[in-house]
């Protein structure tokens, strides 16, 4: 199994919980973990190919990395799609999540075993407080490789700089970009708060991380092994979602104590960010299957 976060993150701790739980249920299954593929000198996006080829059996990865191959995943990339974590979790755990998983398995060599939580993404920058879209004017903002995220930044009047995580961190450290958007856990995990002392809690996109397994490996599992793996993953998913929410609260308090300028948007200010991307949301929805949109809860 492989990931791309420090060992003390909720994602890595959930991998470890999964491993320990699985060994309790099925001690004959041997599990090895690569905590952070970036430490191997590999970009995060390589995880999908490594799992598809069978170099790794399982990984977690932001669904945004697959949107170009699985257009249905644009549902999760759409800004201001979900009001809160509960609505995002209901969608992922319900019929919409099943449709997304089926669409992914159909066009890739991956089996989707579930989704865990990467929280809502917020904007950080090195220049100034951001309270309205016009405050972003002219900023160079690092984003994940996602056409939807790029257009979102453009609609806010800024310049998107799409890069893989490793290159993005280098650009942030060098000042090659002015801003970035990420969940708070990622911002702190990668030391971004040391360069960006302004954080705006825009909560513009919910981050889902899929748990992806090699399809051939899954097909080769016995029914007993599959049940054990699914049980251990259910426990890990439930734990990780709670841990991620608690981690965000703790991080927010720590950032404030450290003197980082944390801007909490008013409802009207957040509505301005949402209204600015309304054309993008409309375009995405016209391209998504009606059945999928109706399944969002």
C-alpha positions, 0 to 999 in steps of 0.5 A, a space after each residue: 500500500 502506498 500514500 503521500 502524506 507524513 506518518 502522523 497524518 490521518 491518512 497514514 495513521 488510517 493506513 496503519 490502522 487498516 494494516 493492524 486491523 487486517 492482521 487481526 482478522 487475517 494474519 496470513 495477509 502480509 501488508 507493507 506500507 510506503 508512507 510517502 511516495 514523494 520521499 522516493 522521488 516520485 510525483 504523486 500522480 505516479 501512484 495510479 500507474 504503479 497500482 495499475 501495473 501491480 507494483 503496489 496493490 493499493 493506494 489512496 489518491 485525490 479523485 482529482 488526479 483521475 478526472 481526465 480519465 473518469 469524467 464523472 469524477 468532475 462531480 467531486 471537483 465542482 466548487 461549492 458542491 457540498 455544504 458540509 462534510 456530512 453531505 459529502 460523506 452521504 454522497 460518497 457512501 450512497 448511490 452516487 459513490 457507487 456510480 463513481 466507483 463503477 465509472 472508475 473501474 470501467 475505464 481504468 485498471 483500478 477497483 475502488 474500495 472506498 473513499 476517505 476524507 481530505 476535508 474542504 480546500 482553503 486558499 493560502 497566500 504570501 501577499 495579503 488577506 483574501 476576503 473576496 474574489 477581487 482580492 485574488 486578482 493577478 495572483 499566481 495560484 498553484 492548483 492540482 492538475 484539474 481543468 475545473 480547478 484551473 477555470 475556478 482560479 481564472 474566474 476569481 481573476 487569478 492565474 492558475 499554475 497546475 502542478 503535481 504536489 512535489 513541484 508545487 511545494 518547490 514553487 511555493 518555497 521559491 516564491 514562484 507562485 503567490 498562493 495555493 489551495 489545499 485542506 489545512 492538513 495538507 498545508 501544514 503537512 507540507 510546511 506551506 504555512 511557513 511561506 504563506 501567512 494568510 489563510 482564507 477559509 473559503 471551503 471551496 472544494 471538498 476533497 475526496 481521496 479514493 482507495 484504489 486497488 489493482 483490479 487483477 489483484 482484487 479478482 485473485 483474492 479469495 472470498 474470505 480474504 476479500 471480506 477481511 480486507 473490506 471489513 478492515 477498510 470499513 473500520 479505517 474509513 470510519 476512523 479516518 473521517 473522524 480523525 481528519 475533522 479533529 485534525 483540522 480543528 487542532 491545526 486551525 487553533 495551532 495556526 492562530 497561535 503561531 500568528 498566521 492571519 486566518 480569515 473566516 469569510 462571512 456568508 455573503 463573502 463566501 457567496 461571492 466566491 460561489 457566485 463567481 464560479 456559477 458558469 463553471 458549475 453550470 457547464 460541469 452539470 450539463 456534462 454529468 449524467 443526470 442519474 449521477 446528479 440526482 444521486 447527490 444527497 
